[in-house]
Amino acid sequence: MTQQVSGEQTFYRIDRLTYLFTPLLYALYKSEEFEVEYRHNESTYKNRIQGISYYERYERRSQAVASETIKPYSLQVDSINSFAIIDFRQFVDLENFTKFLDSTFTCLNNQKINNLIIDVRNNGGGNSRLGDELFQYISKVPFKQYGQTTIKTSEQQKNFFRSEYNINDTSALGVVIGSDEELIELRFNGNVYVLQSHYTFSSASGFSWAFKYFGMGEIIGEETGGLAVCFGDIVRQRLPYSGFSYTVSHKKFYQYGATDDNIHGTIPDYEVPANNALSFAVELIKMKKQK
């Protein structure tokens, strides 16, 4: 199944299969019955399981999704232990995110919360400008997420942006390498921890890279699935005969300070399984508070 999933890192592909297992199971191994071999407590077992129809499976899934109320970002405050958690699921809706940050840090200041945990373990990316907004509250130094960007402008890309986003790109055709060394100033100080996982990707992995590079705090969890040098901003096209759609990136991003030798994601300061990252962070805060 990993051959059907995009991503540079094998562990990232495997993590994505958590979400894509069912459709790939039907696509690759359609059957009325499955023989499953599994391990439990160092012993191996086999079992035969009856399959269910595609429509039955996805009707259940649709009902489950409809009942979910997970927001792209939310705040939890533990006033007793003086820490707060931003559960950051998606880099979307910049306007609402700026309002969310304003109310969040007003709340933290009013309650004198000294420790902030930013959880991007389940974040697959989005608009990187949301990262800039958040950094302006927590960075102790001027910062920037990307040091260099390589952009290819083509007729296909222009047509796609015009039809999909109503954007008229007037850039000249060809490849341009740009670099902007201007750093963004800051507004806030605080003790901050970022939780990340193998699933952390795209703008979310860029966020954690800049967080670590500029020394904004400590990172807990696993290496990100997104790399220090990565591709983004897709152009969607359709194959002429089958009608299948595909996407191609037209930009190559270098996280700030990264080079082509950095073929890895953001490395955590404390490497622990992603499922244990939050409890590890809470215990770390309590231990430092006792000191």
C-alpha positions as CSV (number, residue, x, y, z in Angstrom):
1,M,0.0,0.0,0.0
2,T,2.9,2.4,0.6
3,Q,3.5,2.5,-3.1
4,Q,0.1,4.1,-3.6
5,V,0.8,6.9,-1.1
6,S,2.9,10.0,-1.8
7,G,5.6,11.3,0.5
8,E,9.4,11.2,0.7
9,Q,9.7,9.4,4.0
10,T,8.6,5.8,4.5
11,F,7.4,6.5,8.0
12,Y,5.2,9.3,6.7
13,R,3.7,7.1,4.1
14,I,2.9,4.5,6.7
15,D,1.4,7.1,9.0
16,R,-0.9,8.3,6.1
17,L,-2.1,4.8,5.7
18,T,-3.9,5.2,9.0
19,Y,-6.3,7.5,7.1
20,L,-6.2,5.8,3.7
21,F,-6.2,2.1,4.6
22,T,-9.9,1.5,3.8
23,P,-10.0,2.9,0.3
24,L,-6.8,1.2,-0.6
25,L,-8.0,-2.1,0.8
26,Y,-11.0,-2.0,-1.5
27,A,-8.9,-0.8,-4.5
28,L,-6.1,-3.4,-4.1
29,Y,-7.7,-6.4,-2.3
30,K,-11.4,-6.4,-3.0
31,S,-12.8,-9.6,-1.5
32,E,-15.7,-10.9,0.5
33,E,-13.4,-12.5,3.0
34,F,-10.0,-11.6,4.4
35,E,-7.4,-13.8,6.1
36,V,-5.7,-11.6,8.7
37,E,-2.4,-12.5,10.5
38,Y,-1.5,-10.3,13.5
39,R,0.8,-10.2,16.4
40,H,-0.2,-9.7,20.1
41,N,2.0,-10.1,23.1
42,E,4.8,-11.6,20.9
43,S,2.5,-14.3,19.6
44,T,1.2,-14.7,16.1
45,Y,-2.5,-15.4,15.3
46,K,-4.6,-15.9,12.2
47,N,-8.3,-15.2,11.7
48,R,-10.7,-15.0,8.8
49,I,-12.9,-11.9,8.7
50,Q,-16.0,-11.3,6.6
51,G,-15.8,-8.1,4.5
52,I,-18.6,-5.6,4.2
53,S,-19.7,-3.7,1.1
54,Y,-18.1,-0.4,0.0
55,Y,-21.4,1.4,0.5
56,E,-22.0,0.0,4.0
57,R,-18.5,0.9,5.0
58,Y,-18.7,4.5,3.8
59,E,-22.2,5.1,5.0
60,R,-20.9,4.3,8.5
61,R,-17.9,6.5,8.0
62,S,-20.0,9.4,6.7
63,Q,-22.2,9.2,9.8
64,A,-19.1,9.2,12.0
65,V,-17.6,12.2,10.3
66,A,-20.9,14.1,10.5
67,S,-20.9,13.6,14.3
68,E,-17.3,14.9,14.7
69,T,-16.9,18.5,15.7
70,I,-13.1,18.8,15.5
71,K,-12.1,22.4,14.9
72,P,-8.9,23.4,12.9
73,Y,-7.6,25.1,16.1
74,S,-8.9,25.2,19.7
75,L,-7.6,26.1,23.2
76,Q,-7.6,24.2,26.5
77,V,-6.4,25.8,29.7
78,D,-5.2,24.1,32.9
79,S,-5.1,27.0,35.3
80,I,-4.1,24.8,38.2
81,N,-0.9,23.6,36.6
82,S,-0.5,26.9,34.7
83,F,-0.3,25.5,31.1
84,A,-2.5,25.7,28.0
85,I,-2.8,23.6,24.9
86,I,-3.5,24.8,21.3
87,D,-4.7,21.9,19.4
88,F,-3.6,23.0,15.9
89,R,-5.2,20.7,13.2
90,Q,-5.1,22.8,10.0
91,F,-3.4,25.9,8.7
92,V,-6.7,27.3,7.3
93,D,-8.8,30.5,7.5
94,L,-6.2,33.2,8.3
95,E,-8.8,35.8,9.3
96,N,-10.4,33.7,11.9
97,F,-7.0,32.4,13.1
98,T,-5.8,36.0,13.9
99,K,-9.0,36.5,16.0
100,F,-8.4,33.2,17.7
101,L,-4.8,34.1,18.6
102,D,-5.9,37.5,19.9
103,S,-8.4,36.0,22.3
104,T,-6.1,33.1,23.2
105,F,-3.2,35.2,24.3
106,T,-5.5,37.7,26.0
107,C,-6.8,34.7,28.0
108,L,-3.3,33.4,28.8
109,N,-2.1,36.8,30.0
110,N,-5.2,37.4,32.1
111,Q,-4.9,34.0,33.8
112,K,-1.1,34.4,34.0
113,I,-0.5,31.1,32.2
114,N,3.3,30.5,32.0
115,N,3.5,27.4,29.7
116,L,2.0,26.9,26.2
117,I,1.8,23.5,24.3
118,I,1.2,23.7,20.6
119,D,0.0,20.4,19.2
120,V,0.6,19.9,15.5
121,R,0.8,16.0,15.6
122,N,-2.4,15.7,13.4
123,N,-1.6,18.7,11.2
124,G,-1.1,18.1,7.5
125,G,-0.4,21.7,6.6
126,G,-2.2,24.5,4.7
127,N,-1.4,28.2,4.6
128,S,2.0,29.0,6.1
129,R,1.0,32.6,6.9
130,L,-0.9,31.2,9.9
131,G,2.5,30.1,11.3
132,D,3.8,33.6,10.9
133,E,0.9,35.0,12.9
134,L,1.5,32.5,15.7
135,F,5.2,33.1,15.8
136,Q,4.7,36.8,16.4
137,Y,3.3,35.9,19.8
138,I,5.8,33.3,20.9
139,S,9.2,34.0,19.2
140,K,11.9,35.6,21.3
141,V,13.9,36.7,18.2
142,P,13.0,38.0,14.7
143,F,12.1,35.0,12.5
144,K,11.3,33.8,9.1
145,Q,10.0,30.4,7.9
146,Y,11.5,30.2,4.5
147,G,14.9,31.3,3.3
148,Q,14.7,30.5,-0.4
149,T,11.9,29.5,-2.9
150,T,12.3,28.2,-6.5
151,I,9.2,28.9,-8.6
152,K,8.3,27.6,-12.0
153,T,5.7,29.6,-13.8
154,S,3.9,27.8,-16.7
155,E,0.8,28.3,-18.9
156,Q,-0.8,25.3,-17.2
157,Q,-0.1,26.8,-13.8
158,K,-1.5,30.2,-14.9
159,N,-4.7,28.6,-16.3
160,F,-5.2,26.5,-13.2
161,F,-4.9,29.5,-10.9
162,R,-7.2,31.5,-13.1
163,S,-10.0,28.9,-13.2
164,E,-9.6,27.6,-9.6
165,Y,-8.8,30.7,-7.6
166,N,-9.7,33.6,-10.0
167,I,-6.1,34.8,-9.8
168,N,-4.5,36.3,-12.9
169,D,-0.8,35.5,-12.5
170,T,1.2,38.0,-14.6
171,S,4.6,36.5,-13.9
172,A,6.9,35.7,-16.8
173,L,7.2,32.1,-17.8
174,G,10.2,30.2,-16.5
175,V,12.0,29.4,-13.3
176,V,12.8,32.0,-10.7
177,I,14.9,31.6,-7.5
178,G,13.9,34.1,-4.8
179,S,15.3,34.9,-1.4
180,D,13.9,37.3,1.2
181,E,16.2,37.8,4.2
182,E,13.9,40.3,6.0
183,L,12.9,38.9,9.4
184,I,9.6,39.5,11.1
185,E,9.6,41.2,14.5
186,L,7.9,39.7,17.7
187,R,5.3,40.6,20.3
188,F,5.3,38.0,23.1
189,N,7.6,36.0,25.4
190,G,6.8,32.6,27.0
191,N,7.7,29.0,27.7
192,V,6.5,27.1,24.6
193,Y,6.5,23.4,23.6
194,V,5.6,21.9,20.2
195,L,4.2,18.4,19.8
196,Q,4.8,16.8,16.5
197,S,4.5,13.4,14.7
198,H,5.5,11.5,11.6
199,Y,2.2,12.8,10.1
200,T,3.2,16.5,10.6
201,F,3.6,17.8,7.1
202,S,3.8,20.7,4.7
203,S,3.2,24.1,6.5
204,A,3.0,22.3,9.8
205,S,6.5,20.8,9.4
206,G,7.8,24.2,8.2
207,F,6.3,25.7,11.4
208,S,8.1,23.2,13.6
209,W,11.4,23.7,11.7
210,A,11.4,27.5,12.2
211,F,10.3,27.0,15.8
212,K,13.4,24.9,16.4
213,Y,15.8,26.9,14.2
214,F,15.0,30.2,16.0
215,G,15.1,28.6,19.5
216,M,11.5,29.4,20.4
217,G,11.1,26.5,22.7
218,E,11.4,22.7,22.9
219,I,9.9,20.0,20.5
220,I,8.5,16.7,21.7
221,G,7.5,13.7,19.6
222,E,8.7,12.2,16.3
223,E,10.6,13.5,13.3
224,T,8.1,15.3,10.9
225,G,7.0,13.7,7.7
226,G,7.6,17.0,5.9
227,L,11.2,17.7,5.0
228,A,13.4,20.8,5.4
229,V,13.5,21.1,1.6
230,C,10.1,20.4,0.2
231,F,7.6,21.1,-2.6
232,G,4.3,22.8,-2.5
233,D,1.6,24.9,-4.2
234,I,0.1,22.3,-6.5
235,V,-1.3,22.6,-10.0
236,R,-4.2,20.2,-10.7
237,Q,-4.5,18.7,-14.2
238,R,-6.6,16.0,-15.8
239,L,-5.4,13.1,-18.1
240,P,-7.0,13.5,-21.6
241,Y,-8.3,9.9,-22.0
242,S,-9.0,8.4,-18.6
243,G,-10.2,11.7,-17.1
244,F,-8.2,11.0,-13.9
245,S,-6.8,14.1,-12.2
246,Y,-3.3,14.5,-10.8
247,T,-1.4,17.3,-9.1
248,V,2.1,18.7,-9.7
249,S,4.0,21.1,-7.4
250,H,5.4,24.2,-9.1
251,K,7.4,25.6,-6.1
252,K,10.4,24.2,-4.1
253,F,10.7,25.6,-0.6
254,Y,13.8,25.8,1.6
255,Q,13.1,26.1,5.3
256,Y,15.1,28.9,6.8
257,G,18.8,27.9,7.1
258,A,18.2,24.6,5.2
259,T,20.2,23.3,2.2
260,D,19.8,20.4,-0.2
261,D,21.7,18.3,2.2
262,N,18.9,18.5,4.8
263,I,17.0,15.5,3.5
264,H,15.1,15.0,6.8
265,G,12.2,16.5,8.7
266,T,12.3,18.5,12.0
267,I,14.1,16.5,14.6
268,P,12.5,16.7,18.1
269,D,14.4,17.7,21.2
270,Y,12.7,14.9,23.1
271,E,12.1,11.8,20.9
272,V,9.1,10.0,22.2
273,P,6.1,8.2,20.5
274,A,3.6,10.7,19.2
275,N,0.8,9.2,21.4
276,N,2.9,9.9,24.5
277,A,4.0,13.4,23.5
278,L,1.3,15.3,25.4
279,S,1.7,13.4,28.7
280,F,5.5,13.8,28.4
281,A,5.1,17.6,27.9
282,V,2.8,17.9,30.9
283,E,5.2,16.0,33.1
284,L,8.1,18.1,31.8
285,I,6.3,21.3,32.7
286,K,5.5,20.0,36.2
287,M,9.1,18.9,36.8
288,K,10.4,22.3,35.8
289,K,7.9,24.0,37.9
290,Q,9.1,22.1,41.0
291,K,12.6,23.2,40.3
